[in-house]
Amino acid sequence: MLVAPKSGDLEPTAIEDPVARRDESPDANYKAKAEVLNHAIQTIGMGRYQWQLFVVIGFGWASDNLWPIVTSLILPAVSNEFHPSKAPMLTLAQNIGLLIGAVFWGFGCDVFGRRWAFNLTIGITAVFGLVAAGSPNFAAICAFAALWSVGVGGNLPVDSAIFLEFLPGSHQYLLTILSIYWALAQLLATLIGWPLLGYRTCGSAEGCTKADNMGWRWFMITMGGIAMLMFLGRFVFFTVFESPKYLMGKGRNEQAVEVVHEVARRNGKTSDLTRTELDDLDQGEIQHFSAANIVRQRLETVRFDHIRALFNTPKQAWATTLIILVWAFIGLGFPLYNAFLPYIQQSRGAEFGDGSTYITYRNSLIIAVMGIPGCLLGGVLVELPSFGRKGALSSSTAITGAFLLASTTATTSNALLGWNCAFNFMSSLMYAVLYAYTPEIFLTKDRGTGNALTASANRIFGIMAPIIAMFADLTTAAPVYVSGALFIAAGILVLFMPYESRGKSSL
């Protein structure tokens, strides 16, 4: 059972600044107002609205893992039907779309707010996922993969910001537990892919026709349909409010207070928060934002104010740089491993026995199931004083790299299955903590931008892997060992992070 810290044990901020209360800078005013909102949300407590948000936010987590898996599952069938000269172009197109989505939605949600991004990202994924089922050639499926990935790439930068900003500090560990949707998505894709891709696609490129290869198209329709149901669940059946901290950061104190009162009402509670409490903390004359003021303020962000804020102190600059490097190393490590592992297995004379569809998908299901306890364990470890966010993330990342390297020694199907189960268990734990810890170290007013920078680094390095696979020498095992070393290096970098956010409410 997960044990959350008592509200009375919470420190005021995840960004430790002992002089913040004496400082009269705009950031100090922002932090003081954020603490007022934190107290209001903590007083309301975890209720109906946040639990409903937990469900619909989970759709974003699921989508983030589901669609890259979709791309990898359909690639063999698509290659057999269209005979592309460079099949990894499909993965490259996906990664470019993910990068564009991370940049556009991540930076944009700090400029235009969270609500529109929250509602549109899965909708875009659903539309282009459904349309992709009718692709007439390889270029078309690559284009649609890039387009649906623009939606996928924006899910986590936006969704993690929204959820964290409505959570009471005592329940921030739930940001880690959200990764269970990530594991369930892998399980879902494998279960649906088994009958459609396993038995309704061409076994080889020779003589493969569209009529014989309809499985991947039906699979795309199913996945696109699931994404559309997720979109409708968010847009039609649930009303997400704009983040009160985002509104406060834009000077819209009255709207921030209104949102807090509406959340309290949804939870069957009342809040005594007033606009005066926020106005009193503003420096100088309180600014009233007309439509023209809001547009002008949004355009001013082109001066990269949000990016500069992530590096405005040595401590914050160090934290931002380190977390970007961690995301970048992981972004390159995973696809490098997947691209080059077949060579090292073949070169060592691996005998994997029965390669039937049944064994392949059975093993995939077993591996997918192992991600679920990994996510749940992550939710426990982040609240333990002996681990916290940093300890859990550092150890899980380094051990993930160790299991990755160990998997290269497998020479039988069962040995490979065992290492892959261990690898998926630990990597799921790692991602659960990483997705929670990253937004916690940024202030709300810059959180979307911080999430965008880390996600962009991850996607940029992810783009490098299929390019390496297309043009590098595939007869070397070196990239597999490099990928393992990248995970271990990322785990070491986490130890140097200056912030431990366990037991502290985010600002």
Secondary structure, DSSP 8 states (H G I E B T S, - for coil): ------GGG-BS-SS--TTTTT--SHHHHHHHHHHHHHHHHHHH-S-HHHHHHHHHHHHHHHHHHHHHHHHHHHHHHHHHHH--S-TTHHHHHHHHHHHHHHHHHHHHHHHH-SHHHHHHHHHHHHHHHHHHTT--SHHHHHHHHHHHHHHHHTHHHHHHHHHHHHS-GGGTTHHHHTTHHHHHHHHHHHHHHHHHHHHSS-SSSTT--TGGGTHHHHHHHHHHHHHHHHHHHHHTT------HHHHHHTT-HHHHHHHHHHHHHHTT------HHHHHTTS-SS-----HHHHHHHHHHGGG-HHHHHTTSSHHHHHHHHHHHHHHHHHHHHHHHHHHHHHHHHHHTT-B-----HHHHHHHHHHHHHTHHHHHHHHHHHTTSTTTHHHHHHHHHHHHHHHHHHHHTT--BHHHHHHHHHHHHHHHHHHHHHHHHHHHHTS-HHHHHHHHHHHHHHHHHHHHHHHHHHHHS-TT--HHHHHHHHHHHHHHHHHTT-S---TTB---
